[in-house]
Amino acid sequence: MDEIRNYVKERYAKAIRNASSCRGAPGCCSGAGSADIFSMTKGNYESEVLEKTPEQMADQSFGCGNPIAEANIRPGETVLDLGSGAGLDLFLASEAVGSRGKVIGLDMTDEMLSTAAENLKDLENVALVKGYIEEMPLEDNSVDVVISNCVINLSPDKEKVLKEAFRVLRPGGRFCVSDTVFLRPVTERAVKNLAAWSGCISGALLEKEYGEKMQEAGFEQVDIRRGKIYAVPDALASMAFPELTAEERSEINGALAGAVITGKKPVSGR
Ligand SMILES: C[S@@+](CC[C@H](N)C(=O)[O-])C[C@H]1O[C@@H](n2cnc3c(N)ncnc32)[C@H](O)[C@@H]1O
């Protein structure tokens, strides 16, 4: 497990260094360092929403959706963001919970945490915590809403992450996460090529499996709503994946989607 986490850590430390150093240069920073050909982050937030955030934060975002738009966060709530990165969703959640609420950003990568600390230094209701989403350094039943943006697919132990999210949520608490999912099985070779291309794909689950794992963790009212389906036209795929056969290229076209995964911890707490 540590080998994968260290690889992911290095990758995102590098990605945030690049994103921060090429601020304002169009096309320089598109998502997980995947260059212009395949940005997963573009268009996830309305421009009026981004206008409220510090200028650099949109370029430092590596998400594949917008969990804040779906989470119905209320004033006074405690929100936990798993893999909070440079903090765009923390910024927006901070506004939604207001001064009576609290927002916690959990991330394992020092460079992400220090960038977020700088971006959010004026926000008193945000706390940044260093740690792993598989072993959350948080109390049981202490959080109203768990959000996350394109992180759980990167975890080598997704069952553990979902169980931990369930543990820290208070009874009746909500889980509302943006992530990538496979819509149909693809061969290991094709997945490896996709993973090398964009960091937010590596370990994406099949849509159906995600739902099953949520239920196994204890969540009820589980729902998976597809968003963008990532099309990889053949001309682009043959450039990006020269080692894949035509059949493998057509296999990956439209196999991956962004999705919003929601669920609730039962009021009984179990
Ligand atoms: C794709 S980026 C998303 C960042 C942020 N959510 C956003 O929307 O910009 C993945 C983030 O998750 C963090 N991360 C990945 N795996 C993690 C793990 N197992 N435990 C804690 N943090 C993790 C990385 O350090 C990185 O900041």
The ligand as a Tripos MOL2 file, in Angstrom:
@<TRIPOS>MOLECULE
LIG
   27    29     1     0     0
SMALL
NO_CHARGES

@<TRIPOS>ATOM
      1 C1         -6.3450   14.4360   -7.8640 C.3       1 LIG1
      2 S1         -5.7410   15.3600   -6.4940 S.3       1 LIG1
      3 C2         -7.2620   16.1610   -6.0000 C.3       1 LIG1
      4 C3         -7.0290   17.3230   -5.0880 C.3       1 LIG1
      5 C4         -8.2770   18.1220   -4.7280 C.3       1 LIG1
      6 N1         -9.3170   17.2720   -4.1990 N.3       1 LIG1
      7 C5         -8.7780   18.9050   -5.9110 C.2       1 LIG1
      8 O1         -9.9550   18.7470   -6.2800 O.co2     1 LIG1
      9 O2         -8.0080   19.6810   -6.4620 O.co2     1 LIG1
     10 C6         -5.5070   14.0970   -5.2780 C.3       1 LIG1
     11 C7         -5.1650   14.6140   -3.8890 C.3       1 LIG1
     12 O3         -5.3780   13.5660   -2.9640 O.3       1 LIG1
     13 C8         -4.2760   13.3710   -2.1390 C.3       1 LIG1
     14 N2         -4.2330   11.9240   -1.8390 N.ar      1 LIG1
     15 C9         -4.1760   10.9130   -2.7300 C.ar      1 LIG1
     16 N3         -4.1930    9.7220   -2.1120 N.ar      1 LIG1
     17 C10        -4.2600    9.9840   -0.7720 C.ar      1 LIG1
     18 C11        -4.2870    9.1630    0.3940 C.ar      1 LIG1
     19 N4         -4.2450    7.8370    0.3050 N.pl3     1 LIG1
     20 N5         -4.3590    9.7620    1.6130 N.ar      1 LIG1
     21 C12        -4.3830   11.1340    1.6980 C.ar      1 LIG1
     22 N6         -4.3360   11.9570    0.6330 N.ar      1 LIG1
     23 C13        -4.2830   11.4070   -0.5950 C.ar      1 LIG1
     24 C14        -3.0840   13.8640   -2.9680 C.3       1 LIG1
     25 O4         -2.0340   14.2690   -2.1300 O.3       1 LIG1
     26 C15        -3.7030   15.0150   -3.7360 C.3       1 LIG1
     27 O5         -3.6390   16.2130   -3.0210 O.3       1 LIG1
@<TRIPOS>BOND
     1     1     2 1
     2     2     3 1
     3     2    10 1
     4     3     4 1
     5     4     5 1
     6     5     6 1
     7     5     7 1
     8     7     8 2
     9     7     9 1
    10    10    11 1
    11    11    12 1
    12    11    26 1
    13    12    13 1
    14    13    14 1
    15    13    24 1
    16    14    15 ar
    17    14    23 ar
    18    15    16 ar
    19    16    17 ar
    20    17    18 ar
    21    17    23 ar
    22    18    19 1
    23    18    20 ar
    24    20    21 ar
    25    21    22 ar
    26    22    23 ar
    27    24    25 1
    28    24    26 1
    29    26    27 1
@<TRIPOS>SUBSTRUCTURE
     1 LIG1         1 GROUP 0 **** ****
